[in-house]
């Protein structure tokens, strides 16, 4: 019974996944998908740039801050 249930489950999974891999809507579908990915990448890049600019100190803040002490790198000889 358990083997039958597992086999039935695998068959259902294979049948439901087959149309996703067999999809071929032609070059227009591929171009639309590429356009959507490019737009998503542009929006993400702008968002990252906005967060980086907001989180980084201004030049005036850096000039008035005390100098940073840098730890030696792990590979540096002592």
TORMI-677679 format. One record per residue (C-alpha): residue number from 0; residue in one letter; x, y, z. Coordinates in Angstrom, 3 decimals. Layout:
! residues N
- NUM/a/X/Y/Z
...
END
This chain:
! residues 78
- 0/x/0.000/0.000/0.000
- 1/x/2.779/2.421/0.938
- 2/x/4.739/1.657/-2.247
- 3/x/1.587/2.182/-4.300
- 4/x/0.992/5.561/-2.661
- 5/x/4.588/6.651/-3.313
- 6/x/4.393/5.548/-6.950
- 7/x/1.101/7.388/-7.390
- 8/x/2.595/10.508/-5.812
- 9/x/5.635/10.388/-8.108
- 10/x/3.422/9.913/-11.160
- 11/x/1.249/12.879/-10.197
- 12/x/4.315/15.039/-9.644
- 13/x/5.792/14.042/-13.004
- 14/x/2.547/14.745/-14.832
- 15/x/2.065/18.132/-13.212
- 16/x/5.681/19.195/-13.878
- 17/x/5.720/18.110/-17.524
- 18/x/3.778/21.090/-18.951
- 19/x/6.096/23.547/-17.216
- 20/x/9.135/22.112/-18.978
- 21/x/7.367/21.596/-22.299
- 22/x/6.209/25.222/-22.582
- 23/x/7.271/26.863/-25.799
- 24/x/5.448/30.073/-26.573
- 25/x/8.030/31.192/-29.092
- 26/x/10.396/34.132/-29.227
- 27/x/7.802/36.723/-28.144
- 28/x/7.368/34.963/-24.801
- 29/x/11.145/34.797/-24.362
- 30/x/11.524/38.505/-25.170
- 31/x/8.751/39.449/-22.737
- 32/x/10.410/37.379/-20.017
- 33/x/13.789/38.963/-20.738
- 34/x/12.273/42.467/-20.648
- 35/x/10.666/41.710/-17.276
- 36/x/13.957/40.420/-15.868
- 37/x/15.864/43.480/-17.117
- 38/x/13.281/45.800/-15.555
- 39/x/13.461/43.874/-12.271
- 40/x/17.273/44.113/-12.295
- 41/x/17.156/47.870/-12.938
- 42/x/14.708/48.397/-10.072
- 43/x/16.833/46.278/-7.730
- 44/x/19.987/48.184/-8.697
- 45/x/18.301/51.514/-7.990
- 46/x/17.045/50.216/-4.653
- 47/x/20.499/48.999/-3.654
- 48/x/22.089/52.276/-4.722
- 49/x/19.488/54.208/-2.715
- 50/x/20.119/52.144/0.407
- 51/x/23.893/52.441/0.032
- 52/x/23.686/56.225/-0.363
- 53/x/21.381/56.543/2.644
- 54/x/23.544/54.325/4.872
- 55/x/26.928/55.816/3.960
- 56/x/28.168/58.923/5.789
- 57/x/28.484/62.214/3.941
- 58/x/31.888/63.751/3.191
- 59/x/31.383/66.324/5.961
- 60/x/30.634/63.564/8.467
- 61/x/33.723/61.638/7.349
- 62/x/35.939/64.734/7.648
- 63/x/34.799/65.467/11.199
- 64/x/35.025/61.849/12.369
- 65/x/38.133/60.628/14.189
- 66/x/40.485/58.473/12.097
- 67/x/39.643/54.807/12.048
- 68/x/42.049/52.260/13.471
- 69/x/42.441/49.409/11.023
- 70/x/43.085/45.918/12.257
- 71/x/45.944/44.097/10.538
- 72/x/44.854/41.693/7.841
- 73/x/44.881/37.993/8.805
- 74/x/47.678/37.180/6.345
- 75/x/49.959/40.038/7.376
- 76/x/53.277/39.191/9.016
- 77/x/53.689/40.480/12.567
END
